[in-house]
Amino acid sequence: MTEQLPDRLSTDQNSPFFNGEILQREVGIRFNGVEKTNVEEYCISEGWVRLVAGNAKDRRGNPMTVKLKGTVEAYYKD
């Protein structure tokens, strides 16, 4: 399959970049050449990812995230 993933995608249901249909398939993220499994959101054109920062939660119960810049590659694992 040569389907393209969107430029920006989020796993947070409250985000405007959330897409449940795409997330039903297993999506892989490679950041600076390393496979990442804790990605909350990514943007390929701007070159950043938001990663979950441990077990910390904000006041609404959402996981705390860290934004890192670098080379982002998104792909379907199947």
N, CA, C and O atoms as a GROMACS GRO file, in nm:
protein
  312
    1MET      N    1   0.083  -0.117   0.000
    1MET     CA    2   0.000   0.000   0.000
    1MET      C    3   0.088   0.124   0.000
    1MET      O    4   0.188   0.131   0.072
    2THR      N    5   0.051   0.221  -0.079
    2THR     CA    6   0.126   0.346  -0.086
    2THR      C    7   0.040   0.462  -0.036
    2THR      O    8   0.050   0.573  -0.089
    3GLU      N    9  -0.043   0.438   0.064
    3GLU     CA   10  -0.126   0.544   0.119
    3GLU      C   11  -0.040   0.640   0.198
    3GLU      O   12   0.051   0.599   0.269
    4GLN      N   13  -0.069   0.769   0.184
    4GLN     CA   14   0.006   0.871   0.254
    4GLN      C   15  -0.060   0.904   0.387
    4GLN      O   16  -0.183   0.913   0.395
    5LEU      N   17   0.019   0.923   0.489
    5LEU     CA   18  -0.030   0.972   0.617
    5LEU      C   19  -0.037   1.124   0.612
    5LEU      O   20   0.035   1.186   0.534
    6PRO      N   21  -0.123   1.185   0.693
    6PRO     CA   22  -0.132   1.332   0.692
    6PRO      C   23  -0.004   1.394   0.746
    6PRO      O   24   0.074   1.330   0.815
    7ASP      N   25   0.016   1.521   0.712
    7ASP     CA   26   0.133   1.595   0.756
    7ASP      C   27   0.136   1.609   0.908
    7ASP      O   28   0.243   1.610   0.969
    8ARG      N   29   0.018   1.619   0.968
    8ARG     CA   30   0.010   1.635   1.114
    8ARG      C   31  -0.100   1.545   1.167
    8ARG      O   32  -0.210   1.540   1.112
    9LEU      N   33  -0.070   1.472   1.276
    9LEU     CA   34  -0.165   1.377   1.333
    9LEU      C   35  -0.148   1.374   1.484
    9LEU      O   36  -0.036   1.381   1.535
   10SER      N   37  -0.261   1.364   1.556
   10SER     CA   38  -0.259   1.361   1.702
   10SER      C   39  -0.342   1.244   1.753
   10SER      O   40  -0.439   1.204   1.689
   11THR      N   41  -0.302   1.189   1.868
   11THR     CA   42  -0.379   1.082   1.930
   11THR      C   43  -0.480   1.136   2.031
   11THR      O   44  -0.561   1.060   2.084
   12ASP      N   45  -0.476   1.267   2.059
   12ASP     CA   46  -0.569   1.331   2.152
   12ASP      C   47  -0.702   1.358   2.082
   12ASP      O   48  -0.706   1.427   1.980
   13GLN      N   49  -0.810   1.303   2.136
   13GLN     CA   50  -0.942   1.316   2.072
   13GLN      C   51  -0.993   1.459   2.069
   13GLN      O   52  -1.080   1.490   1.988
   14ASN      N   53  -0.943   1.547   2.154
   14ASN     CA   54  -0.987   1.687   2.157
   14ASN      C   55  -0.911   1.773   2.058
   14ASN      O   56  -0.946   1.890   2.039
   15SER      N   57  -0.809   1.719   1.993
   15SER     CA   58  -0.728   1.793   1.898
   15SER      C   59  -0.797   1.800   1.762
   15SER      O   60  -0.863   1.704   1.722
   16PRO      N   61  -0.784   1.912   1.690
   16PRO     CA   62  -0.838   1.920   1.554
   16PRO      C   63  -0.764   1.830   1.456
   16PRO      O   64  -0.811   1.808   1.344
   17PHE      N   65  -0.647   1.777   1.495
   17PHE     CA   66  -0.567   1.691   1.408
   17PHE      C   67  -0.587   1.543   1.438
   17PHE      O   68  -0.512   1.459   1.388
   18PHE      N   69  -0.686   1.509   1.519
   18PHE     CA   70  -0.719   1.370   1.551
   18PHE      C   71  -0.794   1.309   1.434
   18PHE      O   72  -0.885   1.372   1.379
   19ASN      N   73  -0.758   1.186   1.396
   19ASN     CA   74  -0.828   1.114   1.290
   19ASN      C   75  -0.835   0.967   1.332
   19ASN      O   76  -0.738   0.893   1.320
   20GLY      N   77  -0.953   0.927   1.381
   20GLY     CA   78  -0.972   0.792   1.432
   20GLY      C   79  -0.956   0.684   1.328
   20GLY      O   80  -0.908   0.575   1.358
   21GLU      N   81  -0.996   0.711   1.204
   21GLU     CA   82  -0.986   0.610   1.098
   21GLU      C   83  -0.840   0.575   1.069
   21GLU      O   84  -0.806   0.458   1.050
   22ILE      N   85  -0.755   0.674   1.067
   22ILE     CA   86  -0.613   0.649   1.041
   22ILE      C   87  -0.550   0.577   1.160
   22ILE      O   88  -0.468   0.487   1.141
   23LEU      N   89  -0.588   0.616   1.282
   23LEU     CA   90  -0.527   0.558   1.402
   23LEU      C   91  -0.572   0.415   1.429
   23LEU      O   92  -0.511   0.345   1.510
   24GLN      N   93  -0.679   0.369   1.361
   24GLN     CA   94  -0.720   0.229   1.376
   24GLN      C   95  -0.614   0.136   1.319
   24GLN      O   96  -0.595   0.026   1.369
   25ARG      N   97  -0.546   0.181   1.215
   25ARG     CA   98  -0.431   0.107   1.164
   25ARG      C   99  -0.310   0.144   1.248
   25ARG      O  100  -0.308   0.250   1.310
   26GLU      N  101  -0.212   0.058   1.251
   26GLU     CA  102  -0.095   0.084   1.334
   26GLU      C  103   0.000   0.179   1.261
   26GLU      O  104   0.051   0.147   1.153
   27VAL      N  105   0.024   0.295   1.321
   27VAL     CA  106   0.110   0.398   1.262
   27VAL      C  107   0.243   0.398   1.336
   27VAL      O  108   0.246   0.397   1.459
   28GLY      N  109   0.352   0.398   1.262
   28GLY     CA  110   0.485   0.404   1.321
   28GLY      C  111   0.548   0.540   1.298
   28GLY      O  112   0.524   0.603   1.195
   29ILE      N  113   0.627   0.586   1.395
   29ILE     CA  114   0.696   0.714   1.384
   29ILE      C  115   0.845   0.690   1.405
   29ILE      O  116   0.886   0.628   1.504
   30ARG      N  117   0.924   0.739   1.312
   30ARG     CA  118   1.069   0.735   1.323
   30ARG      C  119   1.116   0.879   1.340
   30ARG      O  120   1.094   0.962   1.252
   31PHE      N  121   1.180   0.908   1.454
   31PHE     CA  122   1.226   1.044   1.484
   31PHE      C  123   1.379   1.042   1.490
   31PHE      O  124   1.438   0.972   1.572
   32ASN      N  125   1.441   1.119   1.401
   32ASN     CA  126   1.588   1.121   1.388
   32ASN      C  127   1.645   0.980   1.372
   32ASN      O  128   1.751   0.949   1.426
   33GLY      N  129   1.574   0.896   1.296
   33GLY     CA  130   1.621   0.762   1.266
   33GLY      C  131   1.593   0.658   1.373
   33GLY      O  132   1.634   0.543   1.358
   34VAL      N  133   1.525   0.696   1.482
   34VAL     CA  134   1.497   0.604   1.593
   34VAL      C  135   1.346   0.584   1.605
   34VAL      O  136   1.270   0.682   1.605
   35GLU      N  137   1.303   0.459   1.616
   35GLU     CA  138   1.161   0.427   1.631
   35GLU      C  139   1.112   0.476   1.767
   35GLU      O  140   1.170   0.443   1.870
   36LYS      N  141   1.004   0.556   1.768
   36LYS     CA  142   0.946   0.608   1.892
   36LYS      C  143   0.806   0.548   1.910
   36LYS      O  144   0.728   0.539   1.815
   37THR      N  145   0.776   0.506   2.033
   37THR     CA  146   0.647   0.444   2.061
   37THR      C  147   0.560   0.531   2.152
   37THR      O  148   0.444   0.495   2.176
   38ASN      N  149   0.610   0.643   2.202
   38ASN     CA  150   0.535   0.726   2.295
   38ASN      C  151   0.499   0.862   2.234
   38ASN      O  152   0.499   0.962   2.306
   39VAL      N  153   0.470   0.867   2.106
   39VAL     CA  154   0.439   0.991   2.036
   39VAL      C  155   0.291   1.024   2.052
   39VAL      O  156   0.205   0.941   2.021
   40GLU      N  157   0.262   1.144   2.100
   40GLU     CA  158   0.124   1.194   2.112
   40GLU      C  159   0.081   1.266   1.985
   40GLU      O  160  -0.034   1.254   1.943
   41GLU      N  161   0.173   1.340   1.924
   41GLU     CA  162   0.141   1.420   1.806
   41GLU      C  163   0.269   1.439   1.726
   41GLU      O  164   0.378   1.439   1.782
   42TYR      N  165   0.256   1.456   1.593
   42TYR     CA  166   0.372   1.483   1.510
   42TYR      C  167   0.335   1.579   1.399
   42TYR      O  168   0.218   1.593   1.365
   43CYS      N  169   0.435   1.646   1.343
   43CYS     CA  170   0.419   1.731   1.225
   43CYS      C  171   0.543   1.710   1.139
   43CYS      O  172   0.654   1.744   1.180
   44ILE      N  173   0.523   1.655   1.020
   44ILE     CA  174   0.635   1.623   0.933
   44ILE      C  175   0.696   1.750   0.873
   44ILE      O  176   0.818   1.765   0.871
   45SER      N  177   0.612   1.843   0.822
   45SER     CA  178   0.664   1.962   0.754
   45SER      C  179   0.739   2.055   0.848
   45SER      O  180   0.837   2.118   0.807
   46GLU      N  181   0.695   2.067   0.974
   46GLU     CA  182   0.762   2.153   1.070
   46GLU      C  183   0.874   2.079   1.144
   46GLU      O  184   0.957   2.143   1.208
   47GLY      N  185   0.876   1.947   1.136
   47GLY     CA  186   0.984   1.866   1.193
   47GLY      C  187   0.984   1.858   1.344
   47GLY      O  188   1.086   1.885   1.408
   48TRP      N  189   0.870   1.821   1.404
   48TRP     CA  190   0.865   1.805   1.549
   48TRP      C  191   0.770   1.692   1.588
   48TRP      O  192   0.683   1.652   1.512
   49VAL      N  193   0.791   1.642   1.710
   49VAL     CA  194   0.703   1.542   1.771
   49VAL      C  195   0.677   1.584   1.915
   49VAL      O  196   0.759   1.651   1.977
   50ARG      N  197   0.561   1.543   1.967
   50ARG     CA  198   0.530   1.560   2.109
   50ARG      C  199   0.534   1.421   2.170
   50ARG      O  200   0.459   1.332   2.131
   51LEU      N  201   0.623   1.403   2.268
   51LEU     CA  202   0.640   1.275   2.335
   51LEU      C  203   0.587   1.284   2.477
   51LEU      O  204   0.597   1.388   2.542
   52VAL      N  205   0.530   1.174   2.525
   52VAL     CA  206   0.481   1.166   2.663
   52VAL      C  207   0.601   1.170   2.757
   52VAL      O  208   0.700   1.098   2.737
   53ALA      N  209   0.591   1.256   2.859
   53ALA     CA  210   0.702   1.274   2.955
   53ALA      C  211   0.674   1.195   3.082
   53ALA      O  212   0.625   1.250   3.180
   54GLY      N  213   0.705   1.068   3.081
   54GLY     CA  214   0.689   0.984   3.200
   54GLY      C  215   0.544   0.965   3.240
   54GLY      O  216   0.456   0.956   3.154
   55ASN      N  217   0.519   0.957   3.372
   55ASN     CA  218   0.384   0.937   3.423
   55ASN      C  219   0.317   1.065   3.468
   55ASN      O  220   0.208   1.061   3.524
   56ALA      N  221   0.380   1.180   3.444
   56ALA     CA  222   0.326   1.308   3.490
   56ALA      C  223   0.196   1.341   3.417
   56ALA      O  224   0.181   1.313   3.298
   57LYS      N  225   0.102   1.400   3.490
   57LYS     CA  226  -0.028   1.441   3.435
   57LYS      C  227  -0.049   1.590   3.459
   57LYS      O  228   0.002   1.644   3.558
   58ASP      N  229  -0.124   1.656   3.370
   58ASP     CA  230  -0.161   1.794   3.396
   58ASP      C  231  -0.286   1.797   3.484
   58ASP      O  232  -0.334   1.692   3.526
   59ARG      N  233  -0.340   1.915   3.511
   59ARG     CA  234  -0.452   1.924   3.603
   59ARG      C  235  -0.582   1.866   3.547
   59ARG      O  236  -0.677   1.844   3.622
   60ARG      N  237  -0.586   1.840   3.418
   60ARG     CA  238  -0.704   1.777   3.357
   60ARG      C  239  -0.688   1.626   3.342
   60ARG      O  240  -0.778   1.559   3.291
   61GLY      N  241  -0.575   1.573   3.386
   61GLY     CA  242  -0.550   1.430   3.379
   61GLY      C  243  -0.486   1.384   3.250
   61GLY      O  244  -0.469   1.263   3.229
   62ASN      N  245  -0.449   1.476   3.162
   62ASN     CA  246  -0.382   1.442   3.037
   62ASN      C  247  -0.232   1.425   3.060
   62ASN      O  248  -0.177   1.492   3.147
   63PRO      N  249  -0.167   1.338   2.986
   63PRO     CA  250  -0.022   1.320   3.006
   63PRO      C  251   0.054   1.446   2.966
   63PRO      O  252   0.019   1.514   2.870
   64MET      N  253   0.159   1.477   3.042
   64MET     CA  254   0.248   1.588   3.009
   64MET      C  255   0.333   1.547   2.889
   64MET      O  256   0.374   1.432   2.878
   65THR      N  257   0.359   1.643   2.801
   65THR     CA  258   0.435   1.613   2.680
   65THR      C  259   0.555   1.705   2.667
   65THR      O  260   0.561   1.813   2.726
   66VAL      N  261   0.652   1.660   2.587
   66VAL     CA  262   0.771   1.736   2.555
   66VAL      C  263   0.777   1.746   2.403
   66VAL      O  264   0.760   1.646   2.333
   67LYS      N  265   0.802   1.866   2.353
   67LYS     CA  266   0.812   1.887   2.208
   67LYS      C  267   0.959   1.886   2.167
   67LYS      O  268   1.039   1.965   2.216
   68LEU      N  269   0.993   1.795   2.074
   68LEU     CA  270   1.130   1.783   2.025
   68LEU      C  271   1.133   1.809   1.875
   68LEU      O  272   1.041   1.769   1.803
   69LYS      N  273   1.237   1.876   1.827
   69LYS     CA  274   1.252   1.905   1.685
   69LYS      C  275   1.356   1.815   1.622
   69LYS      O  276   1.458   1.783   1.683
   70GLY      N  277   1.329   1.775   1.499
   70GLY     CA  278   1.421   1.688   1.426
   70GLY      C  279   1.354   1.635   1.301
   70GLY      O  280   1.254   1.691   1.256
   71THR      N  281   1.407   1.528   1.245
   71THR     CA  282   1.353   1.465   1.125
   71THR      C  283   1.245   1.365   1.164
   71THR      O  284   1.268   1.276   1.247
   72VAL      N  285   1.126   1.380   1.105
   72VAL     CA  286   1.012   1.295   1.138
   72VAL      C  287   0.970   1.214   1.015
   72VAL      O  288   0.954   1.270   0.906
   73GLU      N  289   0.954   1.083   1.033
   73GLU     CA  290   0.905   0.995   0.928
   73GLU      C  291   0.787   0.917   0.985
   73GLU      O  292   0.800   0.853   1.089
   74ALA      N  293   0.672   0.922   0.917
   74ALA     CA  294   0.554   0.847   0.960
   74ALA      C  295   0.522   0.742   0.855
   74ALA      O  296   0.535   0.767   0.735
   75TYR      N  297   0.479   0.624   0.901
   75TYR     CA  298   0.448   0.515   0.810
   75TYR      C  299   0.349   0.420   0.874
   75TYR      O  300   0.334   0.417   0.996
   76TYR      N  301   0.282   0.342   0.791
   76TYR     CA  302   0.194   0.235   0.840
   76TYR      C  303   0.280   0.112   0.866
   76TYR      O  304   0.366   0.078   0.785
   77LYS      N  305   0.258   0.046   0.979
   77LYS     CA  306   0.338  -0.072   1.013
   77LYS      C  307   0.294  -0.196   0.938
   77LYS      O  308   0.373  -0.289   0.923
   78ASP      N  309   0.171  -0.201   0.890
   78ASP     CA  310   0.124  -0.321   0.818
   78ASP      C  311   0.152  -0.314   0.671
   78ASP      O  312   0.118  -0.407   0.597
   0.00000   0.00000   0.00000
